[in-house]
Amino acid sequence: MKLKHLTLTFLTLSLAIILAPKATKAATLSVVSDKLDNPRGTAFGPDGSLYIAETGRGGDGKDGRCIPSPSSQFIPLCAGNTGSLIKITPDGKQETILSNLPSLALTPSGEQGAGPADIKFDSKGDAYLLMGYAGNPETRETVLKTPLLGQLLKVDLNTKSLTSIADLASYEIKNNLDGTDVISNPYAMNIIGNTAYVVDGGGNSIYSVGLDGSGIKNVAAFPTRPIDRSELQFPSIPPSAEAQQQLLASTGQTDTPSGPPPGNSVSDPSGTQAFPISFQSVPTAIANAPDGTLTVGEYTYFPYPENKARIFSVDPNNLSNIKVIADGFTQLTGVAYDKEGNLYALQHMNQSEWKGIQQGGVVTGDISGSLIKIGKDGTRSTIWSGNGLEVGSGLTFDPKDGTLLIANRARLAETGQIIRIDPKAGKKIPEPTSVISLIVAGALGVTSLNKRKRKDATKVKTAV
């Protein structure tokens, strides 16, 4: 009997030790592609290859093709032909499909590029490339000489030709749907049937575009989010003189404001610093939901308030039917659903962007982002945070294995990546409580055995 108890106890402890590492096993992250310039949207093509829209690093500004950035303290955004479309074949070979595409980025860092922003395929296998812009489209052709920026293009992967499907930047000039500044930055898209749905982070709107040549069919603006200025946190450095003048012009003032600023408005200073507050939504992520609707994530406006980003549900047949379905995120740049209907959301950064990176591309703090799972019952769990995930953008599920592809360091030149996160690698078998139970059971077994040995020894001593 003693040998039997000892054997069972040993087996119990051995099982606990063997199973314990599996209980704490975490999701995995691996690098698929490296040394990219501002990588953005990805998609799997009909050939099984992963296609990557690489925004590029803009130009050096020597040719004068520059405009002041509307979101980065008016640092010059300069044009160049540094964008590209890349693919990674199923056997891991990387190829450049299109090169020398228009690109716009901060100079000289090449940060925050705008150019090839997203790539998607329709049910027939035809490819569509979305071109960003990130500026006032009125300067697109006159100053920058980049007419392809701000457009949705059809790509012939055989002939490498591009055909314009919709000019979103021109639409913004003529309509300015949200009624604020005239800026266009098509950022992400998805396709349902013969229609593309595009979110414009500059125009704060969503477009439906017919892929049959019918062009823009419908547009709707996302709701603003007013927040009292006392709840907003700003950089300690004041904005540039040019930014101050822009603010004064927008509020109809002619002199630098003195004393406390007025109440919240479209361009409201905060404290003694004249940072504009727009309350704009800035939608930057879109996915097809299992129920046939569209799911859209927002980035929010400067100063990018933490835990204030929302996730919307949008009716594809009536884009004005916009509902908030989740809240409390920070700077979302990706949403996607798995096969079970769980929603995944990507936080570009876990804190306001200006806390981790200076306007101009100098990293000065923590730029970690997070991948968050939102279950069908609404419960949230963080799948990955930091540890290699930094200022990411876009979420694409690999149909073969259910892993997620993310454009990592998506706003930086030369150090951009495509990474793969396997969320299922973190499945706990068994749960930690089960492991603890096994260890406790083993410990109790040893204790019980020792007690019995002492009891038997006492009996022997008494008998003697």
N, C-alpha and C positions, 0 to 999 in steps of 0.2 A: 504493500500500500504506500509506503514512504517513497519508493521509487516512482510509482505512478503519479503521486502528487508533485514530486520534483520535476518529472517530465512534463506534465501539463503546465506547471508554472513557467518552466523554461520556454516552452512553445508559445505561451501567451506573451511573455516579454519579448521574445524574438519577433513575433508578428507585429507587435506594437512598434518595435524599432524599425522593421522593414517598411511598415505602412506610414509611419510618421512623415518621412520626406515627401510622400505623395500628397499628404494632407496640406502641406504648406507650399506646394508647387505653384508658381505664378505664371501668368501669361508670358509669352515670349516675344521678343522684338529682334528683327534681323534687317540688315541693310540690303536692298535689292539693287539700287543704283546710287552713285555718289558723284560729287564734284559737279553738280548741276547749277544753273543760274535761274533762281526763282521758279522752281517747278510748281505746277498747279494741278489741274484736273487730270484724272486718269480714267481709262476704260479698257475693258477687254474686247478685242475685235473678234470677228467670226473665225479668224485663223488661230485663235487661242493666244495671240500675243497681247502683251500689256502695252497700251499706247499712252504716252505722256505728253502733255502740253507744257513745254518749257518756255516760260515768259521771256527769258533773256535778261540782259543787263543794260538795255538802252544804248545810248551813245556817249561819246566823250564831250559833246557840246562844242567842239571846235568848228563845226559847220553852222553854228547858230540855231540849230533846231531844238530849242528849249523853251519851256513854259514854266511859270512858278507853280509848284505843287499846291493844290488847294487844301491838303490835309497834313502837310509836313513842314509847317512854318515857312512855306513859300520857297523852300530849297528848289533849285532848278531840276525839272524833269526833262531829260534830253533824249531825243529819238535816235535810234540806230537799227540796223538790221541784224539783231542778235538773237531773235526768237527762233524756236524750232519745234518740230513734231518728231518725237522719238518713239521707237517701239523696242520691246524686249521680247524676243521669241520664246516659245515654250522651253527651248533648250538653253536659255540664258544668254543668248547673243544679243547685244545692243546695237541697234542701227538707227541712223538719222534718216527719217523719211522726207522731211522738208526742212530746209535751212534758210538762213537769211530772211526770216520773217520779221515784220515790223515789231519794234520793242520800244518801250518808254520806261525809264527808271531814274531814280535820284542820282545826281552826279556829285562827286566821282565814285560813290560807293557801289552803284549799280543795284541798290536796295529797292524794295517795293516795286518790282517790275510790273508793267502792264503790257500785254501782248497776247500771245496764245494762252488763253485762260482755262479752257476746258475742251475736252474731246468726247464725243458720244457717237454711238452707232444706232441706226434704226433697225427695225425687224428684218429689213432686206439686206442688211450688212453695209449700207452706205454710211460714210463717215461725215461728221459735221464738226467744224472747229469754231469755237467761240473766241473772239478777239476782244480783250479788255481795252480800257483807255485811261481812266483815272485823271480826267481833266475836263476843262471846258471844250466841248467838241467844236466850237467855232474856230479854234486854232489848229484843228487837226490837219487841214489841207493847206492853209495859208502859211503857217509857221513851221509845223512839224513835217508837212509833206508826207503824211502816213495815212492815206485814205482807207486802208483796210482795218485800222483800229476801230473798235466800237461796232464791229459787224459780226453777223453769223454767216459762216461760209460753208459751202459743201465742198468736200475734198474728194477728188478722184485719186485714189491711192496708186493707180496704175500709171496715169499720165502726169500725176503731181499737179494738176490744174486746180484752181480755186474759183468757185462761183458764189457770188453774193446772194444770200437768201433773204437777209433783212439788215437794214442799216439802223441800228438802235441809237447810235449817237446822233444821227440826223433827226430822229424822232424826238429826242430829248430837247434839241434846239427849238423845234417847232411847238412842242406841247408842254414841256416841263411839268409833268403830271403832279408831282408832289408840291409844287408851288414854292420851292426853296431855291437854292442855287442851281444854276444850269451846269450840271456835271453828269457825265455818263461813265460807268465802269461795269460793263457786263462781266459777271464774275463766275457764274456757274449755271449749268443747265441740265435738264433731263428730257427724255422723249417719251411720249405716250402715243402710240399709233403713228399718225402722220403729222403730229404736232410737237414742236419743241417748246419747252417752257424755260424761260431765261430769267434769272434774278439779276438786277442791276444795282450794285452796291453804291453807285454814285447817284443814280436817279431815284433810289429807294422804291423800286417798282418791280413788278413781275410782268413779263410779256408772254403771250402765246403767239407762236409763229408757225404758219403753215409750211411744211416742207415740200409741198407740191407746187411751190412757186407763188402761192397766194400772199405771202409776206406776213406782216404783222396783223393779227386778227383782233387782239384785245390787249389792254394794258390796265393795271390797277396799282395804286400806291399803297404802301404799307403804313399802318398807323404810327404816328410819332409816340414818343414816351416822355412826357414832361416829368422832370424830377426837380424838386426844390434845390436851389444852388447850395444850400447848407449841407446837403447830402453828397455833394460832388467834391472830389479831391483833384487838385491841379498840380502840375509841375511847379517846383519852386522858382524856376527861371521864368522871366517874363517873355511874352511872345516878341517876335521881331518887330521893328518899326513898321515894316510893310504890313504885317498882320494887324498891327494897331490901326493903320490907316484903312485897311479893308473893313475892319470892324466899325470904325467911325462912319465910313461911307454907307454901310448897311443900315446903321441906325439913324442916319441923317444928321449926325453931329459934325462939327467942324473943328473942335478943339479936344485935346485929350481930356477925358472925363475926370472929375475930381469928386471926392467924397464917395459915399456908398453908391453902388450901382442900382438901377431901377429893378423892378421885379422881373421874373422870368419872361423872356421873349425869345423870338427866333434867334437873335444874336445878343445873348445876355452876358455881360461881364460877370466875373465872380470875384468878390472881394475887391482888391485894388488891382487885380490883374485882368486885362481886357482880353481874355480868351473867349472866343465865340462858343456859344452853346446852341446846337441846332435841334436837339431832340430827335434827330432822324433815326430811322430804323436800321439802315445799312444791311440789307439782306445779302448773305454771302454763301448760303448752302441750300440745296434743294434735293429732294428724293421723292420717288413714287411710293406712296403708302399702300399697304395691303388692301385697304378699303376703296382704292381707286382715286383718292384725293392726293394732293401734293403736300409734302411736309417741307417747311422752310425755316432755316435758322438765321438769326441776325447777329451782327457784329456789335451794334450800337455805335453811338456818335462820340466824338471827342468830348470829355476826357475818358471815354470808354469805361463807364462805371461798372464796378465789379458786381457780379450776381444780379445783373439787371437785363441780361440778354434773354430773349424769348424764342420759343418755337411755335410756329403757326401751322394751322391746317388751312389749305386753300382749295376751293372747289375749282377744278380745271375747266368746268363749263361756265363758271361765273367767277372770274378772278377777284371780283370785289367782295366775295363771300370769304372773309378772312377771320379765323378764330384762333385765339391763343390756347394752345393745348399743354404747354409746359413753360416754366419760368425759373429764374434763379441761376442762370448760367453766366459765363464770362466770355465774350468775344468768340462766338461760334463760327466755324468755317467749314463744317462738314456734318452731314446727317446721312444715315443709311439704315436700312432694315435688313435683319437676317431672315432666314427661311422660316423661322418660328414666329416672326412678327414682332420681335423685340427691336426697339429703336436705339441706335448708337449715335452719340453726339460728340463732336470734336471741339474742344476748347483750344483756340489758337494759342492763348496764354492764360495762365491761371490768375494773373493780376493785370491791372490796367497796363497796356502796352508801353506807355511812356516810362513806367517804373523799371523796365528791363532792357529797353533799347532806345537810344537817342534817335531823334529824327535825323536821318542821314545814315543810319545803319550801324552805329557803334554800339555794341552790346555792353551794357554797363551793369546789368543785374540778372536776375533769374528769368529766363525766357521759356520755362517749362510749360508744356501744355498737358491736357488730359483727354483720355478717351473714356466716356461715360456711357454705361448701358442703362436704358430705361425699359423696364419690363412692361409687358402688356397690362399688368396691374398697376403700373405707375411707379413701382419701386426703382430706386436708382442705386447703382454700384459703380465705383471707379475701377475700370479694367486696367488702366495704365496711367501713370502720372510722372512726368519728368523722366529721369533715367534714360535719356536719349531721345525722348519725344519733345521737340522744341519748335515753337511757332509753326505748327503744321497746318495743312489745308487739304480739304477733300477727303472723302471716304469712299472706297470702292471694294466691294466684296469679291473675292476670288471664287468663281462658281465651282471650281474643282474641290477646294478644301475648306471654304468658309472663313479663310483668313482675311484680314483687312489691309488694304494698301493705302498709305498716307503719303502725301508730299510733305516731307519734313524739311525744316528750315526753309519754308516756302517763300519767304520774303527776303532771302539773302542770296547774294551772288557767290559763285564758286564753291560754296559749301552746302548747297541744296542736295537733298536725298529723296529717294523713294524707299520707304521702310515698310516692313510687313509685321503686323501684330496678330498673333494667334490668340484670340480671346478664350478659346476652349481649352487651351493648355492649362488654364488655371482651375479646371474642374477638380474638385476635392474628392478623392476616393481613398479612404472614407472621410467623413467630416471630422474636424478636429475633436469634437466631443466624443466620437467613436474611438479615436486613438487614445484620448485621455482615459476613457472607460477601460480600454484594454490594458493600459499601463497600471491603472488603479487595481484592476482585477489581478494583474500579475503581482503587484505589491501585496495585496491582501492574501494572495496565495502563499507568498513567502512567509508573511506574518503568521498565517494560520499554521503553516508547517512548523515554524519555530516554536509556537505555543504548544503544539502537540508533542514535539520532541522534549520540551521542558517538563511537560506533564508526565510523559512516559518515564523520564529520568527520575522524577519524584517518586513515582510508584515503585520503581526498582529499589531506590534507597530505603523506602519504608519497609519493603518486604525483607530487606537484608537485616 
